[in-house]
């Protein structure tokens, strides 16, 4: 894709967009929507660069044609119909790669695939800027991913063992968002968490085969949340207000519920901005994504955040 759609080389004046063109090409076989937005971000970046030379202009026109062609190919793609859904789709993909790299890093499994994963996660978070300003959490994750890619790569080149996890206390503050990464769209520097991917197996086909990694045992997932047991004197299939033989009969006139007990929650008094609907949609999509990887705690947290936002107008 990308460079294969454009039969002329990237000129030196547009050198900064080369990583995003390569990223688009790497995602083209299975992640065409992600690939499209990598290409779109490359074009937007190219538009801000010095393109006064003839080669730059020629390449930019070719890039625009390639982008328009790809847009037509995706016209029937369900995800592609909505910009908010596209944003969530690309962000979710970036986080999958980021979490894979973070799991490997924290487990002390350092290799070039971890470097590439952190690096590509950082680039994908750059691409998210095509949808608008990045959240503080994504900005922190992007900075952290690029730091880890550079740090691990440098350590491997020097023959040193990289330090797992975030940098030391003297540096860590540089990677945390101002709210301490408490928001649920994603951690700034993620806390230790269950693996969402089998150790040594990247989430996409863009890396070497999994058998090139040393075999590892998957990290245990946290125990699922079980519902509270039904008391022995209650039948799970019987309504709790059903009378039993010998029990007193219910009054002829039903008791009036306490004032306001049956009133539905009033949400129409809350004025929602378009970004609030976007946030709620993202929380739900993150929950669905977490369930696909059997990450129940994360799914619950995102669903609760979506409900809280819709009930109160804030998270």
N, C-alpha and C positions, 0 to 999 in steps of 0.2 A: 504494500500500500504506500501511501505518502510518497516517498522518493521513487517507488516503482511506478506510480501514476505520473510522475514528472520526469521526463526523459532528459533533463538538463541538471548538472551538478549544482549544489547549493553554493552560491558565491560567498567570498570571504566577508562581504558586508552584512550577510545574513547568517553568519556562523552561529550566533546564539540560539537559533531555532533548530539546529541539527538534532539535539537530543530529543526534542518533541516530535520531529518527523520520524526518528527511529522508534520512539515509543509508540507512535501511531501504527507503524508497520508491524511491530511486535504483537499488537493487540488485534490486528485486522482479521485473523482467521476465526476467532471465537468471540471477540468483544468488539463488534463493529461500532456500537454506539460510543464506547470509550475511545475507540480509534478516531472516530469523527471529531470528537471534541479535543483530542490531542492535536489534530490537524487544524482545527479552528483556532486553538490557542496559539499555535505556531504562526498562523496567518496574522492574528491580532498583534502578536509580538513583532512580526516582520513589519507591520504597518507603522510601528513606533520607532523602528530603526532607520538609519540613514540609507535610503534606497534611491539616491539620486543617480547612481551609476547605472549604465545600461543593463548590466548583468542582473543587478538587483531588481530592476523593474521587470525584466523578462521573467525572472523566476517568480516574482510575486504574482504576475498575471497567470502563470502556469499553476501556481498554488491555488489561486482563486477558482480556476476552472476545475481543478481536482476536487476542491471542497464542494463546489456546486454539483459535480457529478456524484459525489458520495451522498450528498443530501437527497438527491433524487432516488438513489438506491435504497435509502432508509425511509422513504415516504410511507411505506406500509408497516414499518416497525412500530409495535405498540408502545414501547418505551419512549420512542423518539417523538411521540405526539405531544408531549408535555415537558416544558423546560424544567419544571420543578422535579418531575420524576427523573429526568436526565441528570440533573444535579445530584439527586440522591443516589442514582445508579453509579455514577462515576465516583462519588465520595465513598460509597460502600466498597467499591472495588479497590480504591486506594487504601482503605482501612484494612481490608483483608490482607493485602500484601504487607502493610505496615505491621500488623499483628503477627503474621508469620515470622517476619524478621525479628521482631521484639521477643517472641517466644524462643527462637534459636539463640539470640544474644543472651538472654537471661539464663538459658540452660548451658551456656559456655560452649556452644557449637559454632565456632568461628570459621568461616570460609568465604570464598568469593561470591557464593550465591547469597549469603546474608548481606554482603556489601551491596550487591546488585539490587536486592530486594529493598533495602533501606533507600538506596539511590532512586529507584523507580517509584517508590512510594512518595518520596519528596517531589519528584517531577510531576506525578499525578496530582499532588496537592497544589502545585503551581497551576496546573490545567484548570483546577476548580475556580480559579480567578476569572475564567471566561463567563461564569455565572454571576459574578459580583464579588463584593468584598468578602474575604475569608473570615470565619469566626475566630475568636481568640484561641479556641482549642485546636482548630486546624492549623493556624499559624504556628502554634507551639509544637504540634506534631511534625509539621514540615521542617521546622528548624532542627528539631531533635533527630529526625530521620537523616537529614543531610549531615548533621554532626556525626552521627553514628557511622554513616557510610565512610566519611573521610577518616574518622578515628580508627575504625577496624581495619580499613585498607592500609593506613600508615603503619599500624602495629604489625600486620602480617608481612608487609614489605621489610620491616626492620627485624623480623623474626621474634617479635615480642607477643605475649599473650594479652589480648585486649581485656579491659575491665568490663565485666557484664553490667548491664543496667545503666541507669542514669549516671552522669558525672558526679564528682564529689560535691560536698556541701558548698564549697567556695564557687562552684560553677553552676550548680543545679538551678539556681534562681533565674539564670539566663534563658532557661527553656520552659519555664512555667508561665501560664497565662496569669493575668492579674487576679483572677478569682480562685487561684489555687487548683485549677483544673477540676472544679467540682461539677461543672455542667456535664450533662449526660450525652452531648453530641459526640463526645470522644474525649479521652483523657489527654492532658497536655503531655506529660511523661506518664505512660500507662503504669498502673500498679501491677504487681505480679498477679497473673490471672491464669485460669485454665487454658490449655492450648486449644485453639480453634482448628488447628490443623495437625495431622500426624507429624511428629518431629522429623525434620529432614525432607519434608515434602512440600514444595512451594504451591501456592494456590492456583497458578496458571501454568500454561504449557510453555512459557517463554524461558524456562530455565532448563538446565541439564536434567536427564532422567533421574527419578528418585533413587534408582539403584546405585547412583554415584555417591550417595550419602552413607555414612556409617549407620547400621541399624540401631534404632533407639526404641525404648519403651515409651508409649504415650503417657503423658502426664494424666493422673487421675482427675476425672471431672468431679466437681462438688456433688454431694448427694442431692437428689431432687427434693424439692419441698413437698412433703406429704401432707394431705389434708388432715385436720384433727380427727381422731377416731370418733365414731358414733357411740354415744353411751349405750351400755349393754341393755338398759331398760327401754331403749327406743328402737323401733324397726326402721331400717334405712329406707324402706320402700313405703312407709306409712306416714301420712301427714301428721305432724306433731299435735294438731288440734283435734284429731279424731278421738271420739269418746270410747272408752273401754267399758266392758261389762261391769256394772256396779258403780261406775263413776257418775258424778252429778251431771244432770242434763244441762246443756247450755241454755242461757236465758232466751226467752222468746224474742226479745228485741236485742239485736246485737249492740254491744257496748260501743260508744262513740270513741274513735281513736283520739289521742291527744291532738290539740290544735296544731295544725301544720304538719302532722306526722305523715299524711298521705299526699302532701303537696310535692310535686316534682321540683327538682332543683331549678332555680331560675338562672338561666344562662343568657337570656336575651338582653339582660342589662349590660353585659360585657361587650365592649366594642373591640372587635378583632381587626387587626391590620392584616394585609395580605401575607406578610412574613410570618404571622402567627399560624395561619393555616399551613404554610410551608413547613414550619417547625413541627407541627403536629403530624403532618404527613411523613416527615423524616423519622420521627420517633417510631411510628408504626412500621415503617420499612426497615429500620434498624432492628426492631423486635422480630420481624419475620426473618431477616437475615440471621439473627442469633439463633432462632429456632432451627434453621436449616443446619446449623452446626451444633445443635443440642446444648446451646449455652442458655439454660433456663434463667439463671439470675439476671443476665443482661437483657433477655427478652422481657422479663417482668419489670425491670427498672425502666425500660423505654416505654412500655405500655402505661405504667403509672405516671411517667412524665407527660405522656400525651393526654391522659385523663386530667391531670392537674392543670395543664395548660388550658384545656377546653373548659374546665370548671371555674378556674380562678383568673385566667388571662395571663398567668405568669408561671414560671417553673422555678 
